[in-house]
Amino acid sequence: MTAKEAIIKSIDLPGKRVLDVGCGEGEITRALVKAGAYVVGLDPNPAQIQYVLENDPDAGEVYVQAPGQSLPFYNESFDSVVYNNALHLIPSDQQLQALEEAVRILKPGGFFYIANPLAQGPSHELKKAIGDEIYVQPSLTKAIVSIKEKLCYEEKEFVYAKMFAMRDYEHYRSRSIRRGPYQKKLYEKHNEKAKKLFHEICPKVDGGYAISQFILVNLLVKN
């Protein structure tokens, strides 16, 4: 399953106003627009915003540069908020603040889709190869539990295998650095190790190489 398929199956989209936090390359943002939603893609990284604006954004699609910890929107102004593979990148001492901000801008009864990587799959192994282990941390789990106790209830929790394709290793590496600039120094130190592992564990498919990552999804509803 792809990330966009998991989201589209989980939340009501046609005619709804959706915020995609940590929108990255805009793939999810565009997919949600095509599914009938009015979508704002938000990312704190100026390089990501520049990338999506230079790569044919769809009509009706809007992008904003801002951090998830301080959303520049009115209270109860969105029907759904999506945090796809992004919340774990926020500093642990600010994750609860980011969750509270997301709930603040949600309408009552609105969906809060939170997807984070587990420590399984080739994507995780490649992160480990450069010394950047990204997975669901205890601090994030604690923050989600806190939000559920105070402001939301959980509709469901599930795990799926996210599949995506990269043209080649350099495509994977450049994408990783654009999404997380701090990784540039890690790749400079461990590039050959990561490149070798990429070709060992990522099978060839049409369009490049397949990469998988196991994802934990918490689908919450605002009280």
C-alpha positions in Angstrom: 0.0 0.0 0.0 1.2 3.5 -0.7 0.9 6.4 1.8 -1.7 8.2 -0.3 -3.9 5.0 -0.6 -3.8 4.6 3.2 -4.9 8.2 3.8 -7.6 8.2 1.1 -9.1 5.0 2.6 -9.0 6.5 6.2 -10.5 9.9 6.0 -13.4 11.7 4.2 -12.0 13.9 1.5 -14.5 15.2 -1.1 -15.2 18.9 -0.5 -13.3 18.9 2.8 -10.5 21.3 3.8 -7.3 19.4 4.7 -3.9 20.4 6.1 -1.0 18.3 5.0 1.7 19.0 7.6 5.3 18.2 6.6 4.2 18.0 2.9 7.7 17.4 1.6 7.6 17.0 -2.2 3.9 17.5 -2.3 2.9 14.0 -3.5 0.3 13.5 -0.8 -1.0 17.1 -1.1 -1.6 16.6 -4.8 -3.2 13.2 -4.3 -5.6 14.6 -1.8 -6.5 17.4 -4.2 -7.2 14.8 -6.9 -9.4 13.0 -4.4 -11.6 16.0 -4.1 -10.3 17.9 -1.1 -9.2 21.5 -0.7 -5.6 21.1 0.5 -2.9 23.2 2.1 0.5 21.7 2.1 2.7 23.0 4.9 6.4 22.4 5.5 9.0 24.2 7.6 11.8 23.6 5.1 12.2 26.4 2.5 13.9 23.9 0.1 10.9 21.7 0.1 8.5 24.6 -0.6 10.7 25.8 -3.4 10.7 22.2 -4.8 7.0 21.8 -4.9 6.4 25.2 -6.4 8.8 24.4 -9.2 7.3 21.1 -10.0 3.8 21.7 -11.4 1.5 22.1 -8.4 -2.1 21.3 -9.3 -4.8 24.0 -9.5 -6.4 24.7 -6.2 -3.3 23.5 -4.3 -1.7 25.9 -1.8 1.7 25.7 0.0 2.8 27.4 3.1 6.2 27.5 4.8 5.7 27.3 8.6 6.5 24.9 11.5 4.0 22.4 12.8 4.5 23.8 16.3 3.0 27.2 15.3 0.3 26.8 12.6 -0.7 30.1 11.0 -4.4 29.3 10.8 -7.6 30.1 12.7 -9.1 27.8 15.3 -11.4 25.1 13.8 -10.6 26.0 10.2 -9.8 22.5 8.8 -11.8 19.3 8.5 -8.8 17.0 8.7 -5.1 17.3 9.5 -2.5 14.8 8.1 0.9 14.2 9.6 2.3 11.6 7.2 5.8 10.5 8.2 6.6 13.9 9.6 5.7 14.2 13.3 8.6 12.1 14.5 11.0 14.7 12.9 9.8 17.4 15.3 12.0 17.7 18.4 10.7 15.5 21.2 10.1 18.4 23.6 7.9 20.1 21.0 5.8 17.1 19.7 3.0 17.6 22.2 2.8 21.3 21.2 2.6 20.3 17.5 -0.3 17.9 18.3 -2.1 20.5 20.3 -1.7 23.0 17.4 -3.2 20.5 15.0 -6.2 19.8 17.2 -6.7 23.6 17.7 -7.2 24.2 14.0 -9.5 21.1 13.6 -13.2 21.4 13.6 -15.1 19.3 16.2 -15.5 15.8 14.7 -12.5 16.4 12.4 -10.0 13.7 11.6 -6.4 13.7 12.7 -4.3 11.2 10.7 -0.9 10.5 12.2 1.5 8.1 10.5 5.0 7.4 11.8 7.7 4.9 10.8 8.5 1.7 12.8 11.9 0.3 13.2 11.4 -2.3 10.4 11.9 -2.5 6.7 14.6 -1.5 4.2 14.0 2.2 4.7 14.8 1.9 8.3 17.9 -0.2 7.5 19.1 2.5 5.1 18.7 5.2 7.8 20.6 3.0 10.3 23.5 2.7 7.7 24.1 6.5 8.0 23.5 6.6 11.8 20.1 8.1 11.6 17.6 5.7 13.2 14.1 7.2 12.6 11.2 5.4 14.2 8.3 6.0 16.6 10.0 7.2 19.8 8.6 6.9 23.4 8.2 10.7 23.6 5.9 10.7 20.5 3.8 7.8 21.9 3.4 9.7 25.1 2.4 12.9 23.3 -0.3 11.0 21.3 -1.6 9.3 24.4 -1.9 12.7 26.1 -3.9 14.1 23.2 -6.2 11.2 23.2 -6.8 11.6 26.9 -7.6 15.3 26.7 -8.8 16.4 23.2 -9.6 13.4 20.9 -10.7 9.8 20.8 -9.1 7.1 18.6 -11.0 5.9 15.6 -8.5 3.2 14.9 -4.9 2.2 14.9 -3.2 0.1 12.2 0.1 -0.8 10.7 0.8 -1.1 7.0 3.8 -1.6 4.7 4.5 1.6 2.8 6.0 1.1 -0.7 7.7 3.7 -2.8 10.2 3.7 -5.7 13.3 5.7 -6.2 14.9 6.1 -9.7 18.4 5.2 -8.3 20.6 5.7 -5.2 21.4 9.3 -6.0 17.7 10.1 -6.3 17.1 8.4 -2.9 20.1 10.3 -1.3 19.2 13.7 -2.7 15.5 13.3 -1.6 16.6 12.3 1.9 18.9 15.3 2.2 16.2 17.7 0.9 13.7 16.4 3.4 16.2 16.5 6.2 19.2 18.8 5.5 21.0 17.5 8.7 21.5 14.2 6.8 24.0 15.8 4.4 26.9 15.3 6.9 25.8 11.8 7.7 25.8 10.8 4.0 29.2 12.4 3.5 30.6 10.1 6.2 28.7 6.9 5.3 27.8 7.3 1.6 29.6 4.2 0.3 28.1 2.0 3.0 24.6 3.3 2.3 25.0 3.0 -1.4 26.1 -0.7 -1.1 23.2 -1.5 1.2 20.7 0.2 -1.1 21.6 -2.1 -4.0 21.6 -5.1 -1.7 18.2 -4.7 -0.2 16.1 -2.7 -2.7 14.9 -4.8 -5.6 14.7 -3.4 -9.1 11.2 -2.5 -10.3 9.7 -0.5 -13.2 10.9 3.1 -12.7 13.9 2.2 -10.4 14.2 0.5 -7.1 11.5 -0.4 -4.5 11.8 0.6 -0.9 9.5 -0.4 1.9 8.8 0.9 5.4 6.4 -0.3 8.1 4.2 2.5 9.2 2.1 2.9 12.4 -1.1 5.0 11.9 -3.2 6.6 14.6 -6.5 7.9 13.3 -8.0 10.3 15.9 -11.2 12.3 15.9 -11.5 15.7 17.7 -14.0 15.7 20.6 
